[in-house]
Amino acid sequence: MITAFITYQMIIEIVGYTLMILYGLSLLVITIYCMMQFHLLYYYKRFKHRFFAEDDSRSIVEDSDLPYVTIQLPIYNEKYVIDRLLDSIAKLDYPKSKYEIHILDDSTDETVEIVKKAVARYREMGFNISQVTRPTRTGYKAGALKEAMHEAMGEFIAIFDADFLPHPSFLRESIKHFANENVGIVQTRWGHINQDYSLLTEVQAFQLNVHFTIEQMGRRAGKLLLQFNGTAGVWRRSCIDGAGGWEADTLTEDLDLSYRAQLRGWQVVYLEQHISPAELPAEMSGLKSQQFRWMKGGAENARKLLPQIWSSSLSFRQKLHASMHLLGSTVFLAVFTLGVLSVPLTFLINPLSIDASGMIYFMVSLLSILIIYYVANVQVAWQKENKLKMVLKFIFLFPIFLALSMGLSFHNSLAVIQGWIGKKTAFIRTPKFGIKRLGDQFKGKKYITAKFDKVTVGEGLLFLYFGSALLYSLHTGEQYFLPMHILLTMGYGLIFYFSVKHLRMK
């Protein structure tokens, strides 16, 4: 009996300390990533105004000197937004004789006829516009862009997804940066047409504002590798060709090609001050499909590009930041692991007298993220709004953002794992419904792909898992993991709630 008791006690101790080590390693990974993000904030605050001044000082190109541009609009079943996009493109302040519009139409529904009629209408108005179709959707968006290069006559290629509304000055503001022959890509900042539509769109905008300010401009200011975001940007055609062209072996072909271009010496210019508004996913299945593509594509590109980066002539600083960028989606594995391990540790940390006081040092990661998101949103994205109201808005949104990010960690981790093991899946585009105002609806519209699948079931079970741990902590007074379990319960609860709610709107 004594031997059995000692053996049992030893097993409990081994399990407890092993879980604590894994928990600490997960925290360490997250902290390192957060500190690298904070380093981008340093570059952003320290050097961005130098680049803003350079951008403003660039002279406007005369009409006679403007280069010929091909505008490519890759679409797939976009009946609700294609007319809106074309109306916006037609308002570009650029001579009609200096650009052509190619609608790369892979649609399989009535969008094909809508585009056909629109092309005829705009041709009568004097636009050089055409509908480019192909028999199969091979390679998805990357395949469409690659095949369309044979049709393009422009020295520069501008690309817009279907849900974007470029500003009339977009081409003029972008093209002038190509006066530097080393510049291969110009990317503009995404805006948000329907940010105030719902809590879901508010949180998405809250997160994207960080990427399109601190991350992108911070990388430019620090002379680090940036990414083309797939849309709202312009490419020098020789840059596309010189980097090897579009490839469909990852779900984020934009990240792939922009990194390959920079590894060959091309530069990326990011224009934070020039905003290209777009529609955010309004329902959970659309958000999940977008997140899956981005997370899996990030892992695929890390697997593909990290060996090239570390064998390149880039500086160690550039290699390190590029690695953290490509591994950004993989951090969700650490977030998910952290959450799952916190529950058994709730029951073990006191009985085993584990000293977890050292974990307080990892709070620096939370503090750094809080500062980054405050700067990106309150000081930049919302700077023209009432400051007090925006501070209160930030206080409300930040914990919800943390909760939803934790709640998406299960879904995103599955995507990351598939990316790392090389499992191939289809490119699932994010459906858009032409939503701009609070009164707009997506209920009953086509393209909603919501389904009660195994992932949704898993999210519901995780809600119960963390909710039970939360109730236990409240009952026993165990405080160590209480804040985390509140966020995890809220996050998985919201994800599950929206998934089920939007399923009923099909």
ABEGO torsion letter per residue (X at the ends): XAAAAAAAAAAAAAAAAAAAAAAAAAAAAAAAAAAAAAAAAAAAAAAAAAAAAAAAABBBBBAAABBBBBBBBBBBGAAAAAAAAAAAAAABBBBAAABBBBBBBABABAAAAAAAAAAAAAAAAGBBBBBBBBABABGEAAAAAAAAAAABABABBBBBBAABBBBAAAAAAAAAAAABAABABBBBBBBBAAAAABAAAAAAAAAAAAAABAAAAAAAAAGBBBBBAGBGBBBBAAAAAAAGEBBAABABAAAAAAAAAAAAGBBBBBBAABBBBBBBBABAAAAAAAAAAAAAAAAAAAAAAAAAAAABABBAAAAAAAAAAAAAAAAAAAAAAAAAAAAAAAAAAAAAGBBAAAAAAAAAAAAAAAAAAAAAAAAAAAAABBAAAAAAAAAAAAAAAAAAAAAAAAAAAAAAAAAAAGBBBBBBBBBBAGBABAABBABGBBGBABBBBAAAAAAAAAAAAAAAAAAAAAAAGBAAAAAAAAAAAAAAAAAAAAAAAAAAAX
